[in-house]
Amino acid sequence: MSNTFFLRIIYRNAVSLHKITSIVESVKGAKIKHLKFISKGRSFVGVIAFEASQLIDFEHILHLIRRNRDITEVQEITDASFC
C-alpha cells in the first residue's frame, strides 16, 4: 500500500527541476504523482506530490532534498488542497 505525500519547495532559479525529481525517484518505491511549480522572481515555488510505500521512505526523501543547498525551503503539506 502506498501513501501520497506533499511537499512545498522553494528553490533558486538556477537549479534544475530534474535535480529535484531525480532525488525523489532515487528512493526505491517512490513515484512522482504531481508537480506544480511557478516562477516568483528569482525563485521557483511549488508543490510536489509523490507516492512512497513507507513513512521511512518519505523521511529519507525529505532528508535528501533538505541536504541540497540550492533549495531554500521544504515544508510538508498535510492538506492536499494546495495542488
N, C-alpha and C positions, 0 to 999 in steps of 0.2 A: 504494500500500500504506500503510495506516495503522498507527500504533503506539499502544498503550494506555499511558498514564502515570498514576501515582497520586501524589496529594499529601495530606499530613496538614496540616490547617489548624486553628488556634486563633484565634477571633475573639471580640470583645466581644458581649455580649447585645444591645446597641443596634444592631448592624449587620444589615442585611437580607441574607438568603441570596441574594436576587435580585441584589444588587450583585456578589456573588462569581461567580454563574453567568453574569451578563452580561459580566463581564471575560473569562471563558473563551470564551464564544460570540462575542465581538467579533473574535477572531482567525479569519481566513478558513480554513475547512477543519477547525476544531476542533469537536468534538461531545462533549457530556457523556454518559457511559455509566452512571455510578453515583454516587449521593450517599448518605452516611450520616453524619448529624450528631446529636449528643446534647448536652443542656444539662448543664454541670458548674459549678454555682454561677452566677457572673457571666459565664461564657464558654461558648461552644459549641466542641466539639471534634469533628472528624470527618475523613472521607476523601472526596475527590472523585476519580473516575476519568474520564478523558476520552481521546478519540482525537485525534491530530494526525498530519498526513501526514509531517511532517519534525521532526527534533530541534530545528531552529531555531525552529519554531512553539512547541514546549514551552518553550524558554528564554525566548521572548517573553512567553508566558503567565505563567511564573514571575516574570519581572521586573515585569509589570503588577500581579500580586497582591501582591508584596512592597512595591511602591510605595504601596499603600493603607495608611495609618497606623492604621486601625482593626483591622487584622489583626495579631495578636500574634506568631504564628509560622507559618512554612510550611516543611515538610520534604518532600523527595522520598522516596517509598517504593519500594523495589525488589522487595519481597516482596508479592505480591498476596493473600496470606492475611489481610491486615488487613481486607478487605472482607467 
